[in-house]
């Protein structure tokens, strides 16, 4: 890393991230908290965010893939880590030896896991996932009793320890959608099947960001907000992030690479979809779709330059786009703010989502690896990343509640 000015940067405010986690914990004070850091922490940087989450009190870290979870272990995190997206031949033994909590969504996965656990010579920590209506990974209701029975038999043998039962909502970001109640009922049914089979996992969980914010009945023993912890709303129907005391964590900025006077009638960028209406000043922002700027926001994407909102002029290219400053002036090296918290009049990631016809999740997650992440602030009182957050396991729990 050099001290030379950066072409572009994504500033990650770890103070805001820690504050968001504490605010979210206050919404579900009786539940344990899982900080979800999949997808490089939604583009914010997995390891710094995981450390900040632990410092803010997160008992669990959630990672989609076993590779993400193993990377967290290798970096020194000794707390509870759950991963869930497995494919055949996955690193089962390595994950068992790393003492991860491993999601099993079907018998095929359990059959691969058991010999790996025996070879590792230690009890594997397993969470069973039931598909209550999302239709992605997770065990369907018809197959659930068989999976539960097989898991209970393996637990009785001492090969696995079933530490959790969980599921995921399809439409919690649409409060009042009939599938929400249907999925909750299906989850209660699945829990009853597990209880009758003799399973007593320590955590039952279902609440993603929108369910955590709007559905207290779904909090159970653990909540696992993703996008909300990064200060973005899961959907307009749920409310704004500010409604819940949350602050966007990422700001995306670039230094102007060129400023030039241009005549009327000059076509801008590929296809000439924008033509200067009169004599004007053009500013070149040196980021494009290779950096995560959505090409779908060509002609609509907002950016703060020279103190005002501007709109992308013409097409977003791979490495750059143009803004028309009209009668205003700027200098090479001046800052262009694509998005941030909105405190200083700049657009937000949600403004870009509207401009591109997508969701805020995609805007922050797609910011590419050639955009350096610059970390500012902290998460509060520091807690070492290797904090052991193991809790008492196998407590009794009711089938409903």
Order of alpha helices (4+ residues) and beta strands (2+ residues): beta-alpha-beta-alpha-alpha-beta-alpha-beta-alpha-beta-alpha-beta-alpha-beta-alpha-beta-alpha-beta-beta-beta-beta-beta-beta-beta-beta-beta-alpha-alpha-beta
